[in-house]
């Protein structure tokens, strides 16, 4: 994976790397030089990257029950996304 440095010294971080590190607009990142001379990019907040589905984990709380629905038509409209 490679990228081009602009005249201002800016680069675009490839999407795969942003996704891997969980970098979003406004994220702070750090560059660190390793003993072997390579440069390491990491999140400045120290948070470890999470999996793609981590934000979806958890409990949404109590859901609807069938007693709350007036009739079958209302249920079908809800399932279809009709207003």
Backbone as JSON Lines, residues from 0, in Angstrom:
{"i":0,"aa":"X","n":[0.85,-1.17,0.0],"ca":[0.0,0.0,0.0],"c":[0.89,1.23,0.0]}
{"i":1,"aa":"X","n":[0.64,2.13,-0.9],"ca":[1.44,3.34,-0.93],"c":[0.54,4.55,-1.16]}
{"i":2,"aa":"X","n":[1.08,5.71,-0.87],"ca":[0.35,6.96,-1.05],"c":[1.36,8.03,-1.45]}
{"i":3,"aa":"X","n":[0.88,9.14,-1.94],"ca":[1.75,10.22,-2.41],"c":[1.74,11.38,-1.44]}
{"i":4,"aa":"X","n":[2.9,11.95,-1.2],"ca":[3.02,13.12,-0.32],"c":[2.74,14.37,-1.15]}
{"i":5,"aa":"X","n":[1.88,15.26,-0.64],"ca":[1.57,16.5,-1.34],"c":[2.68,17.52,-1.12]}
{"i":6,"aa":"X","n":[2.6,18.64,-1.82],"ca":[3.58,19.72,-1.67],"c":[3.61,20.26,-0.24]}
{"i":7,"aa":"X","n":[2.49,20.13,0.47],"ca":[2.43,20.59,1.87],"c":[2.88,19.52,2.87]}
{"i":8,"aa":"X","n":[3.32,18.37,2.36],"ca":[3.77,17.3,3.26],"c":[2.63,16.45,3.79]}
{"i":9,"aa":"X","n":[1.47,16.54,3.19],"ca":[0.31,15.78,3.64],"c":[0.17,14.48,2.86]}
{"i":10,"aa":"X","n":[-0.4,13.49,3.53],"ca":[-0.7,12.22,2.88],"c":[-2.12,11.8,3.25]}
{"i":11,"aa":"X","n":[-2.69,10.98,2.39],"ca":[-3.99,10.38,2.71],"c":[-3.71,9.01,3.3]}
{"i":12,"aa":"X","n":[-4.25,8.76,4.48],"ca":[-4.09,7.44,5.1],"c":[-5.06,6.5,4.38]}
{"i":13,"aa":"X","n":[-4.57,5.4,3.84],"ca":[-5.45,4.49,3.11],"c":[-6.62,4.01,3.98]}
{"i":14,"aa":"X","n":[-7.75,3.81,3.34],"ca":[-8.98,3.42,4.04],"c":[-8.78,2.14,4.87]}
{"i":15,"aa":"X","n":[-8.05,1.18,4.32],"ca":[-7.82,-0.07,5.05],"c":[-7.1,0.19,6.37]}
{"i":16,"aa":"X","n":[-6.15,1.12,6.37],"ca":[-5.4,1.46,7.59],"c":[-6.31,2.22,8.56]}
{"i":17,"aa":"X","n":[-7.09,3.18,8.04],"ca":[-8.03,3.92,8.9],"c":[-9.01,2.96,9.56]}
{"i":18,"aa":"X","n":[-9.53,2.03,8.8],"ca":[-10.47,1.05,9.37],"c":[-9.79,0.18,10.41]}
{"i":19,"aa":"X","n":[-8.59,-0.26,10.12],"ca":[-7.85,-1.13,11.04],"c":[-7.61,-0.44,12.38]}
{"i":20,"aa":"X","n":[-7.25,0.85,12.34],"ca":[-6.94,1.59,13.57],"c":[-8.15,2.29,14.17]}
{"i":21,"aa":"X","n":[-9.27,2.29,13.47],"ca":[-10.45,2.99,13.98],"c":[-10.3,4.5,13.9]}
{"i":22,"aa":"X","n":[-9.6,4.98,12.9],"ca":[-9.36,6.41,12.73],"c":[-10.53,7.02,11.96]}
{"i":23,"aa":"X","n":[-11.11,8.05,12.54],"ca":[-12.23,8.78,11.92],"c":[-11.85,10.25,11.86]}
{"i":24,"aa":"X","n":[-12.59,11.06,11.1],"ca":[-12.27,12.5,11.07],"c":[-12.19,13.08,12.48]}
{"i":25,"aa":"X","n":[-11.13,13.81,12.75],"ca":[-10.92,14.4,14.07],"c":[-10.05,13.55,14.98]}
{"i":26,"aa":"X","n":[-9.75,12.32,14.59],"ca":[-8.89,11.45,15.4],"c":[-7.48,12.01,15.46]}
{"i":27,"aa":"X","n":[-6.83,11.84,16.58],"ca":[-5.44,12.22,16.75],"c":[-4.6,10.95,16.56]}
{"i":28,"aa":"X","n":[-3.5,11.08,15.82],"ca":[-2.61,9.95,15.61],"c":[-1.18,10.34,15.99]}
{"i":29,"aa":"X","n":[-0.36,9.33,16.25],"ca":[1.04,9.55,16.59],"c":[1.92,8.78,15.62]}
{"i":30,"aa":"X","n":[3.09,9.33,15.37],"ca":[4.11,8.64,14.59],"c":[5.25,8.35,15.54]}
{"i":31,"aa":"X","n":[5.72,7.12,15.52],"ca":[6.77,6.7,16.45],"c":[7.84,5.96,15.66]}
{"i":32,"aa":"X","n":[9.08,6.27,15.94],"ca":[10.17,5.57,15.24],"c":[10.56,4.33,16.02]}
{"i":33,"aa":"X","n":[10.56,3.22,15.33],"ca":[10.95,1.95,15.94],"c":[12.47,1.82,15.93]}
{"i":34,"aa":"X","n":[12.99,0.89,16.72],"ca":[14.43,0.67,16.81],"c":[15.05,0.31,15.46]}
{"i":35,"aa":"X","n":[14.27,-0.35,14.61],"ca":[14.81,-0.76,13.31],"c":[14.72,0.34,12.25]}
{"i":36,"aa":"X","n":[14.24,1.54,12.64],"ca":[14.16,2.66,11.72],"c":[12.8,2.84,11.06]}
{"i":37,"aa":"X","n":[11.93,1.86,11.18],"ca":[10.59,1.99,10.63],"c":[9.78,2.99,11.45]}
{"i":38,"aa":"X","n":[8.77,3.55,10.83],"ca":[7.88,4.49,11.52],"c":[6.55,3.8,11.76]}
{"i":39,"aa":"X","n":[6.04,3.93,12.97],"ca":[4.79,3.29,13.37],"c":[3.73,4.38,13.52]}
{"i":40,"aa":"X","n":[2.55,4.13,12.98],"ca":[1.43,5.04,13.16],"c":[0.46,4.39,14.14]}
{"i":41,"aa":"X","n":[0.0,5.16,15.12],"ca":[-0.96,4.62,16.08],"c":[-1.87,5.74,16.57]}
{"i":42,"aa":"X","n":[-2.95,5.34,17.2],"ca":[-3.89,6.3,17.75],"c":[-3.26,7.01,18.94]}
{"i":43,"aa":"X","n":[-3.43,8.32,19.0],"ca":[-2.84,9.1,20.1],"c":[-3.58,8.9,21.41]}
{"i":44,"aa":"X","n":[-4.84,8.48,21.35],"ca":[-5.61,8.3,22.59],"c":[-5.29,6.98,23.28]}
{"i":45,"aa":"X","n":[-4.46,6.14,22.66],"ca":[-4.04,4.89,23.28],"c":[-5.06,3.78,23.21]}
{"i":46,"aa":"X","n":[-6.23,4.06,22.65],"ca":[-7.25,3.02,22.55],"c":[-6.83,1.99,21.53]}
{"i":47,"aa":"X","n":[-7.11,0.75,21.85],"ca":[-6.82,-0.33,20.93],"c":[-7.94,-0.38,19.89]}
{"i":48,"aa":"X","n":[-7.58,-0.69,18.65],"ca":[-8.63,-0.81,17.64],"c":[-9.6,-1.92,17.99]}
{"i":49,"aa":"X","n":[-10.85,-1.73,17.63],"ca":[-11.88,-2.73,17.89],"c":[-12.32,-3.34,16.57]}
{"i":50,"aa":"X","n":[-13.01,-4.44,16.67],"ca":[-13.52,-5.1,15.48],"c":[-14.62,-4.28,14.81]}
{"i":51,"aa":"X","n":[-14.95,-4.67,13.59],"ca":[-15.96,-3.95,12.82],"c":[-17.31,-3.92,13.5]}
{"i":52,"aa":"X","n":[-17.62,-4.95,14.28],"ca":[-18.95,-5.08,14.85],"c":[-19.02,-4.69,16.32]}
{"i":53,"aa":"X","n":[-17.93,-4.2,16.88],"ca":[-17.9,-3.87,18.3],"c":[-18.96,-2.85,18.68]}
{"i":54,"aa":"X","n":[-19.2,-1.86,17.83],"ca":[-20.17,-0.83,18.18],"c":[-21.6,-1.35,18.19]}
{"i":55,"aa":"X","n":[-21.81,-2.53,17.64],"ca":[-23.16,-3.1,17.61],"c":[-23.42,-4.04,18.78]}
{"i":56,"aa":"X","n":[-22.42,-4.3,19.57],"ca":[-22.59,-5.22,20.7],"c":[-23.28,-4.51,21.85]}
{"i":57,"aa":"X","n":[-23.96,-5.31,22.65],"ca":[-24.62,-4.75,23.81],"c":[-26.09,-5.08,23.81]}
{"i":58,"aa":"X","n":[-26.81,-4.45,24.67],"ca":[-28.23,-4.72,24.83],"c":[-29.0,-3.46,24.51]}
{"i":59,"aa":"X","n":[-29.97,-3.6,23.68],"ca":[-30.75,-2.44,23.25],"c":[-31.88,-2.1,24.22]}
{"i":60,"aa":"X","n":[-32.08,-2.93,25.22],"ca":[-33.16,-2.68,26.16],"c":[-34.42,-3.44,25.76]}
{"i":61,"aa":"X","n":[-35.48,-3.24,26.51],"ca":[-36.7,-3.98,26.21],"c":[-37.28,-3.54,24.86]}
{"i":62,"aa":"X","n":[-37.72,-4.49,24.1],"ca":[-38.31,-4.2,22.8],"c":[-39.82,-4.12,22.9]}
{"i":63,"aa":"X","n":[-40.44,-4.05,21.75],"ca":[-41.9,-4.0,21.7],"c":[-42.45,-5.39,21.97]}
{"i":64,"aa":"X","n":[-43.65,-5.43,22.46],"ca":[-44.32,-6.71,22.57],"c":[-45.63,-6.64,21.78]}
{"i":65,"aa":"X","n":[-46.22,-7.78,21.54],"ca":[-47.4,-7.82,20.68],"c":[-48.6,-7.12,21.3]}
{"i":66,"aa":"X","n":[-48.61,-6.94,22.6],"ca":[-49.72,-6.23,23.26],"c":[-49.75,-4.75,22.88]}
{"i":67,"aa":"X","n":[-48.59,-4.22,22.48],"ca":[-48.51,-2.81,22.12],"c":[-49.06,-2.54,20.72]}
{"i":68,"aa":"X","n":[-49.18,-3.57,19.91],"ca":[-49.65,-3.4,18.54],"c":[-51.17,-3.51,18.5]}
{"i":69,"aa":"X","n":[-51.8,-2.6,17.77],"ca":[-53.25,-2.57,17.69],"c":[-53.81,-3.71,16.85]}
{"i":70,"aa":"X","n":[-53.2,-3.96,15.69],"ca":[-53.73,-4.98,14.8],"c":[-52.63,-5.48,13.86]}
{"i":71,"aa":"X","n":[-52.97,-6.44,13.05],"ca":[-52.03,-7.04,12.12],"c":[-51.53,-6.01,11.1]}
{"i":72,"aa":"X","n":[-52.42,-5.12,10.63],"ca":[-52.02,-4.12,9.66],"c":[-50.93,-3.21,10.21]}
{"i":73,"aa":"X","n":[-51.05,-2.84,11.47],"ca":[-50.04,-1.99,12.09],"c":[-48.7,-2.71,12.16]}
{"i":74,"aa":"X","n":[-48.73,-4.01,12.49],"ca":[-47.51,-4.81,12.55],"c":[-46.88,-4.89,11.16]}
{"i":75,"aa":"X","n":[-47.66,-5.15,10.15],"ca":[-47.14,-5.26,8.79],"c":[-46.53,-3.93,8.33]}
{"i":76,"aa":"X","n":[-47.16,-2.82,8.64],"ca":[-46.63,-1.5,8.29],"c":[-45.29,-1.25,8.98]}
{"i":77,"aa":"X","n":[-45.21,-1.67,10.24],"ca":[-43.96,-1.51,11.0],"c":[-42.84,-2.32,10.36]}
{"i":78,"aa":"X","n":[-43.13,-3.57,9.99],"ca":[-42.13,-4.45,9.41],"c":[-41.7,-3.98,8.02]}
{"i":79,"aa":"X","n":[-42.62,-3.42,7.27],"ca":[-42.31,-2.96,5.92],"c":[-41.66,-1.57,5.91]}
{"i":80,"aa":"X","n":[-41.73,-0.88,7.02],"ca":[-41.2,0.47,7.08],"c":[-42.15,1.51,6.52]}
{"i":81,"aa":"X","n":[-43.43,1.14,6.38],"ca":[-44.44,2.09,5.89],"c":[-44.78,3.08,6.99]}
{"i":82,"aa":"X","n":[-45.12,4.28,6.58],"ca":[-45.51,5.29,7.57],"c":[-47.0,5.26,7.82]}
